[in-house]
Amino acid sequence: MGSEGHARGGTTYRRLTLAMLFAGFSTFSLLYAVQPLLPLFADQYRLSAAGASLAVSLATGPLAVGILVAGAVSDRVGRRPLMVWAMIAAGALTLAAAAAPGWGALLAFRLLTGVALAGVPAVAMAYVAEEVDAASVGAAMGLYIAGSALGGMGGRLVASLVADLAGWRSALAVVGLLGLAMGEAFRRLAPPSRRFARSALPPRAVLAQTKRLFADAALPLLYAEAFLLMGIFVTIYNYAGFRLLAPPYALGQAAVGAVFLLYLLGSASSAWFAGLAGRMGRRRVFWVPIAIAIAGTALTLARPLGVFVAGIGVVTIGFFGAHSIASAWVGRRATGQRGQAAALYLFFYYLGSSVLGSAGGVAWSRYGWAGVAGFCLVAGVVALILGLVLRGVPPLIVEPPPGASIPEA
């Protein structure tokens, strides 16, 4: 534990940050590559949109639960080994899903993929914090987050393009092979842990910490925001493909995949809103990107293709802006229990993806896109109300360094 952390500019630091880029890309490409393929699943297996959406939900749901367990497992076996095995197992399971003999087998492989992938987001921050010099942690985590955004977009885009040419099985096979290659790259690049020390909190202590977190005035509201906002975002993208493939648009699979390029707007929005919240305060700003997401959802009700796609772009801007503020706010409020607070935030984040993402399919089946948009608007209004309630939560008093102002928490 006494060894120096990897400092920015050093060879091992460059290797670690590149490994984290691969980790983020692999995780989110493997998790969400099936999203643009949902209409193809529905067509081949004669499913409703809600039934097809299980290919996403049965991965994100187990991932949500697995995140709560993976951190404790990594305390015993180590961060790096768990991440290596998680990435390689998820790539292999995606390859297996490409050859699944039926819908039930495909869902089983997706469920196992979600369980495997929990080993990456749950411990990535802990691995970086332990192995990297304190002054360089932010930059290292920035590359992981960038990889996550690129993976979320790239996995969907690659799957759409390959599916358009050779079918969904080939698409999953390509994504699975890319996942295996990135898992191997991570294994070769990520430096062995030098500062890891095995530890394990007894269950009673973990429960006591969890109770303290839920006793906070802001954290339960932020967890609810994670559930609602991620649910809205995934629902919009889950069923946009169904609308775009159907008349009057009747777009091809590759064109539908191109919609995921809108993720680039989210990357810019995340950084911009994080900076704005830092200057003006989270309480004053947080409701704004939620309102933007609501406006974008309303825009998707328009019939012209350009306006519909623009609406998805506006939802993307709002979601990533709100997520960047909320996730940072959780870290500020948690003080000495940041790891567990972050794990709970991710739990509700992916639970929203699973539960609301599937529920939105019922709205699509019964009422078409108007049902999807209406479902998301209701969730958005609830999120906005909670955001306004958060404005009135008193900040924590955080002891600043000498000469510094008190940061908002």
N, C-alpha and C positions, 0 to 999 in steps of 0.2 A: 504493500500500500504506500510505501514511501517513495516509490520511483516517480520521476517527473512525467507529467502528461505530454502527449504529442503536441508540439507547438506549431502554429501556422508557419508555413514555409519549409518545414522539414519533409524529408522523403516519406517517413511513416505517416505523417499527417496527410500528405497528398494521397497516399494509398488508402488510408481510412476514409477520407471524404469521398473518393471515387467509389469505394465499396458501399458507402451509405447511399450514394446516388443510385447505384444498381439495386440496392435493397428496396428503396422507395419505388423505383420504376417497376421492378418485378412484382412486388406485393399488389400494387393497385392495377397493373395490367392483368394479372391472373384473377383478381377478384371481380373486375368489372368488364372483362372482355366479352362476356356472354350477353351483356345488355343490348347491343344492337342486333343480336341473333334471336331475340325473343320472338319476333314475328315468324321466323323460320321454324322455331320449335313448335309454335302454335299450329302452323300449317302442317308440319310433318306428323305430329302426334295428336292432331285434332283437339287442341286445348283452347280454353278461353285465355284471354290476356292475363287474367289473374293466375291461372294455372301455369302459364309459361313463365310468369314472373318469379315463380319458386326457384328457378335456376339462379336468380340473384339472391332472393331472400334466404334460401337454405344455405347460402354461404355466409352472408353477412350476419345472420342470427347467431350461429355457432361461433363466429368470429367475435361477436360482442361478448358472449359468455366466456370464451377462451381467453380474452384479454384479462379478465379478472383472475384467471388461474396462472397464465403464462408468466406474469411477473414473479409470483412465488416460486414457480419452477426454476426460473432463471437465477433466483437467489441461491439455489442449490447446485445447479449444473453449470452455471456460467452464462453470460449474455451471448458471446460470440458463438459457442457451439449450438445454442438453441436457435439462433437466427440462421445459421448454416443449414441445419436440418429442416427448419421450417420452409425455407426457400426451395430446397431441393425436393422435399416431399410434395409441396404444392405444385411444382412444375411437373413432377411425375404423375400426380393425380389428375392434372389437366390433360396430360397425354392420354391417360386411361379414359377420361371422360369422352375424348374424341372417338374412342372405339367402343363406347358403351352400347350394349345390345338393345337397350330400350330406355324409355323415359325414366323409369324407376331407378335403373342403374346410373343414369346420368345424374339424377338428383343426389344419389348416394355419394358419388364422387365429388359433387359440388359441396355437399355438407362436409366431407372430410377435408376438402381444400380450405374451407373456412376455418376449420379447427387448426389445421397446420399453419395457416397464415397468421393466426393470433400471436405466434411467437416472434413476429417482426415488430409491428407497431407497439406492442406491449413493452418491449425492452430496448428499442432503438435509442430512446433518449437516455436511458440509464447507461447503456454501453458508451455512448459518446461522452456523457458527463464524467464517467469514470476514467476514460482513457485519454481524453483531450485536455490540454491546458485550459484553465478557466477562461482566459481571455479569448480563446479560439473556439469555444463551444458553439456560439451563435452561428458562426460561419459554417461549421460542420453540420449543424442541424438544418441550416438553410439549404444545403445541397440535398439532404434527405427529403425535405419538404418539396423542393423543386423536382426531384425524381418522382415523388408521389404524384404530383400534378401531371408531369409528363407521362407517367405510366397510366394514369387514369384516362388520359386522352389517347395515348399511343396504342394501348391495348385494344381499345374500342375501335380505333381507326384501322389498325392492322386486321382485326377480326372481320370488319366490314368489307375491306378490300379483298381479302382472301376468300371470304364466303361468296362474294359476288362472282369470283372466277371459278371456284372449285368446291363450294358448299361449306356448311358449318363445321363438318367434321375436320376438314383440312384446316379451317380457321383455328379451331381449338388445338389441333396438333402443332401448328406454327407457334401459337402463343405459349403452349406448354414447352416446346423446345427452347424458345427464347427465355422462359423462366428458368429452365435447367441451366442454360448457358450463363445467366446472370447469377444464379446460385453458386455455380462453380467459380465465377469471377470474384464473387464476394469472398468465398473460401480462400482463394489465392491472395486477394488483396488485403483483407481486413487483418490488421496486426493482432497477434495473440494478446489476450488480456494480461496486463501487468499489475493492475490495481484492484482487481476483483477480489473480494473476500466473501466466502460462503456465509450466508446468514439466513435465518428464517424466523419470522414472527409467529408466535402461537396464535391459533384462530381467535382466541378471546381478545388478544391485543388488536388484531385486524378489525374485529367487530367494534371494539371501542373507538378506534380511529374513524371508522365509517360513520358511527353515530355522531361523532364530533363534526364531521364534514356536513352531514345533513342538518345539524343544528345551526349552521351558518345561515345568515339571512339571505345571501345571494346565491350560493352554490346550487341549492335545489332548483332555483329558477333557471340558472345557466344550464343545468342538466336537461331540464324540460325544453329549453331552447334548442339544445343539440338534437334532441329527439324530433322535434317538430321541423326544424329547418332542414336537416338531412332527409327527413321523410318527404318534404316538399320537393327537394332537389332531385332525389332518386325517382320519385313518382313522375315528374315531368319528363325526365330522360327515358324512363322505362317505357312509356306509352307514346312518346313522340314518334318513334319509329313506326308504330302501328298506323298512326294518322298519316305519316308521310308516304308510306307504301300504298295506302288505299287511295281511291279517287277522292277528290279531284286532282290530287298531286301525282300519285302513281310514280313516285321516284324509285330509282334502283337502289339496291343495297349499298353500293359504294357511295352514292349521293347522300343517303341517310347517315352513313358513317362520317361523312365530312362535317355534319352538324357538331360532332364532338370537338372540332377545332375551336369551338366557342370557349373551350376550357382555357384557352390563352387569355381571354378576357378575365377569367377568374383569377389567374395568377397575378395579373396587373392589379385587379381590384383588391386582392388580399393585402398586397404591400401598401397600396394607397390608403386604404381604410385603417390599417394598423398604424401608419404614420399620423393620420388625422386624429385617431383616438389618443395617440400619445401627446399630441399638441393641445387638443380641446377637452380631453377626458372621455373615458369610456361611456359614462352615464349619458353624456350629452349626445354622443354619436351613435350608440349601438342601435337605436330604433331606426336610424336612417336607412342602412342597407336592408333591413327587414321590410320597410315600406317600399324600397326599390324592387325587392323580390315579389311583393304583392302586385305592384304595377306591371311587372313583367308577366306574371301569371295572367293578369287581365288581358294583356296584349295578345296572348296566345289564342284568345277566343276569336280574334279576327280571322277572316277567311283568306285574304291574300297571303301567298306563301312567304313573301319577304317580311311581312309584319309578324307572321307566326314565328319565323326563325329569329327575328329581332327580339321577340318576346322571350324566347328561350335564352338568348344572350343576356337580356336584362336580368332574368332570374339568376343566371350564373354569376353575374356581377354582384347582385345582392347577397346571394348565398355565401360566396367566398369572402366578401367583406364582413358579413356578420360572424362567420366562423372564425376568421382571424382575430376578431375582437374578443369573442366569447372564450376561445381556447386560451388566449393570453390572460384574460380576466380570471379564469379558474386558477392559473398558476399564481397570480397575485394574491387571491383570497385564501389559498390553501396554506400559505406560509410554510410550516415545517412538514406538511404532509402532501407535498406536491405530487409525488409519484402515485399515491393512491387516488388523489383527487383527479389527476389526469386519466387514470385508468377508468374511473367511474364516468368521466366525461365521454371517453371513447366508447364505453359500454352503451350509454344512452344514444350516442351518435349512430352507431351501427345498428342498435335496436330499432331506431326510427327508420333506417334504411330498410330493414327487414319487415317490420310490421306495417308501416304506412305505405311502403313500396308495394306490398301485396294488396293491401286494402284499396289502393288506388285502382287496381285492376278490376275490382268489383264495380267501381264507379264507371270505368271505361266500358265494361260489358253491358251495363244497364243504360247508360246515358251518353256514351261516346265521349268525345273530347270535352264537351260542356260539363260532363260529370267529373272528369279528371280535374279540370280547371276549378270547378266549384269546390271540390274536395280540398284542393291545395289552397284556395282562397280562405276557406274556413280555418284551416291549420295556420295560415299566415296571419290572419287577424288575431288568433289566440297568441301566436308568437309576438305580435306587435304589442298586445296588451301586457304580456309579461315583460317585454322590453321597457315599456313605460313604467311598470311597477319597479323595475330595477333602478330607474332614475332616482327613486326615493330611498334606496337602501343606503344607510350611512357607510362611508368608507372606513376601512380598518385604519388604525393608527400604526403606521410602519415606521420604525426608528430609522432615520436616514443617516448616512455618513456625515461627518462634520462639514458644515458649510453648504450642504445640499438641501433642496426642498423636499417636502414629504410627498412621495409618489402616491397616486391614487390607487386604491385596491378595493 
